[in-house]
Amino acid sequence: MTSDMRADGARLSNRPWSELLPWLSEYRTGPPILADDEIFVNVWMDSSPAQTLTASNTGAFRRRISERYVRDRSKRVLRDDFPTVAGDLPVTALDVAQPVRAALHATGIDTLTEVLDRTCTALLGLPRIGTTTVGELVGALVMAVAAPIPMIADGLEAVADVIGSLDARDRLILEDRILALRPRRQSELAAMLGISRERVAQIERQLRARLRENVDTTAHLRGLHDEMVGLATPVIAIEDLIDELPSTGMVLPGSDIPVWWVVAAASTRVEIVDEWLVCGDTGPTDAPV
């Protein structure tokens, strides 16, 4: 992780903590939040996340702030203290462990709006939601403010840039092999391009990996993937998928390639068969070779 970039691709803010989280100003003179023996109490509030967070201290940082928040502000509606976090994102957009996501899903909470409209006390009153889960949620909200979650448009621009950078050979493999309802055989593409089938297979793997990287590093696209997997039980028609998740019907900038195709092409858990999204372990590489 670079000094100004979070592991999931979100850029750390250069605004002071006291501006990002105004409620921190209540602790300007103490008690200390990050360490009990701070010499200059909470002076870090005047610095930005880009200045204060590193790969080695982020975990402790978010844990200490979340502990203080849950202790002192458990009756505050989370939206009031974290107003810049987009509520229309899925819970999977937050940087929390899978057991936390599972616990929230089991209680019917699937979007950030359903988290932000509650207090910590209200969350603790739900089944399967304990202090560890609430602490992780608050810590993740702190990080979502420190490094705003990349929105779906960011991911689509990145994917469009990848496609735009491809030469004619690689673009043909992408369009006729990866993003095609009826993919050409690798052997057919090899003959058209004058290369071996093994080389076509290698390029295909590389292209899928590049798509997967963009999906994995954009929280909204990653969240869409998880929701698509959940809806394909084990199959769902593409038109029904778009009805359930309208953002999957968006297209890449400068093209007619829909989001559902990009996410499915990058996935190892779902694939497109005719006009159905199919969930299983077969993976997208089962197209004819």
Summary of the structure (lengths in Angstrom):
residues: 289
radius of gyration: 22.1
end to end distance: 37.8
largest distance: 72.6
contacts: 883
relative contact order: 0.10
helix: 56%
strand: 7%
